[in-house]
């Protein structure tokens, strides 16, 4: 078990090193700190936002179940899409504009 954990840790560190090298090889003006490694493994090292977290983890509108991580390397599970596929009646992401307002503004709008 310890060997498997050490292997997973080394693999993760190797992927992070490859992403950092890929980004540092670009001119400074072209670095976005998001993209794909080897053309298929998504990464994003920008600070996460509430909107990007919601789009990755709870977005019934998105057809994909596996969406790119909001921070790190790999994929997240879109639980909103899974719930929609299972038949739950959910509000679509386009109806959630009030979540983006600060709490005080949402109360004043009513």
CORNORSUL-V618553 format. One record per residue. N is the residue number from 1. PHI is phi in radians with two decimals (NA if undefined). PSI is psi in whole degrees, -180 to 180 (999 if undefined). BURIAL is + if it has 16 or more other C-alpha atoms within 10 Angstrom, else -. Layout:
# CORNORSUL-V618553
{{N & PHI & PSI & BURIAL} {N & PHI & PSI & BURIAL}}
This chain:
# CORNORSUL-V618553
{{1 & NA & -41 & -} {2 & -1.13 & -38 & -} {3 & -1.12 & -41 & -} {4 & -1.12 & -43 & -} {5 & -1.11 & -43 & -} {6 & -1.13 & -40 & -} {7 & -1.10 & -45 & -} {8 & -1.09 & -41 & -} {9 & -1.12 & -45 & -} {10 & -1.13 & -39 & -} {11 & -1.11 & -44 & -} {12 & -1.11 & -44 & -} {13 & -1.13 & -37 & -} {14 & -1.12 & -41 & -} {15 & -1.13 & -42 & +} {16 & -1.09 & -44 & +} {17 & -1.07 & -40 & -} {18 & -1.14 & -40 & -} {19 & -1.14 & -46 & +} {20 & -1.06 & -44 & -} {21 & -1.08 & -44 & -} {22 & -1.03 & -44 & +} {23 & -1.23 & -41 & +} {24 & -1.24 & -21 & -} {25 & -1.27 & -18 & -} {26 & -1.43 & 154 & -} {27 & -1.05 & 149 & -} {28 & -0.94 & -37 & -} {29 & -1.23 & -19 & -} {30 & -1.73 & -3 & -} {31 & -1.29 & 123 & -} {32 & -1.98 & -17 & -} {33 & 1.05 & 30 & +} {34 & -2.66 & 153 & +} {35 & 2.69 & -148 & +} {36 & -2.27 & 148 & +} {37 & -1.78 & 128 & +} {38 & 1.06 & 21 & -} {39 & 1.41 & -1 & -} {40 & -2.48 & -21 & -} {41 & -1.71 & 108 & -} {42 & -1.28 & 148 & +} {43 & -2.50 & 154 & +} {44 & -2.70 & 116 & +} {45 & -1.97 & 20 & +} {46 & -1.40 & 154 & -} {47 & -1.03 & 133 & -} {48 & -1.22 & 152 & -} {49 & -2.07 & 163 & -} {50 & -1.05 & -41 & -} {51 & -1.10 & -45 & -} {52 & -1.20 & -35 & -} {53 & -1.10 & -44 & +} {54 & -1.11 & -42 & -} {55 & -1.11 & -33 & +} {56 & -1.43 & -41 & +} {57 & -1.77 & -28 & +} {58 & -2.51 & 83 & +} {59 & -2.47 & 87 & +} {60 & -1.05 & -23 & +} {61 & -1.22 & -29 & -} {62 & -1.31 & 132 & +} {63 & -1.31 & -25 & -} {64 & -1.40 & 142 & -} {65 & -1.49 & -38 & +} {66 & -1.79 & 118 & +} {67 & -2.03 & 156 & +} {68 & -1.05 & 143 & +} {69 & -0.99 & 151 & +} {70 & -1.47 & -19 & +} {71 & -2.65 & 117 & +} {72 & 2.03 & -156 & +} {73 & -2.09 & 135 & +} {74 & 1.99 & -152 & +} {75 & -2.18 & 155 & +} {76 & -1.90 & 163 & +} {77 & -1.73 & 124 & +} {78 & -1.43 & 91 & +} {79 & -1.15 & -29 & +} {80 & -1.11 & -41 & +} {81 & -1.18 & -40 & +} {82 & -1.08 & -45 & +} {83 & -1.09 & -40 & -} {84 & -1.12 & -42 & +} {85 & -1.13 & -30 & -} {86 & -1.40 & -3 & -} {87 & 1.70 & 8 & -} {88 & -1.25 & 141 & -} {89 & -1.50 & 106 & -} {90 & -2.08 & 150 & -} {91 & -1.24 & 139 & -} {92 & -1.32 & 156 & -} {93 & -1.03 & -29 & -} {94 & -1.19 & -13 & -} {95 & -1.69 & 10 & -} {96 & -1.83 & 25 & -} {97 & -1.02 & -32 & -} {98 & -1.15 & -21 & -} {99 & -1.23 & -21 & -} {100 & -1.47 & -11 & -} {101 & -1.50 & 147 & -} {102 & -1.03 & 153 & -} {103 & -0.97 & -41 & -} {104 & -1.12 & -40 & -} {105 & -1.19 & -36 & -} {106 & -1.12 & -37 & -} {107 & -1.25 & -39 & -} {108 & -1.17 & -30 & -} {109 & -1.20 & -22 & -} {110 & -1.42 & 999 & -}}
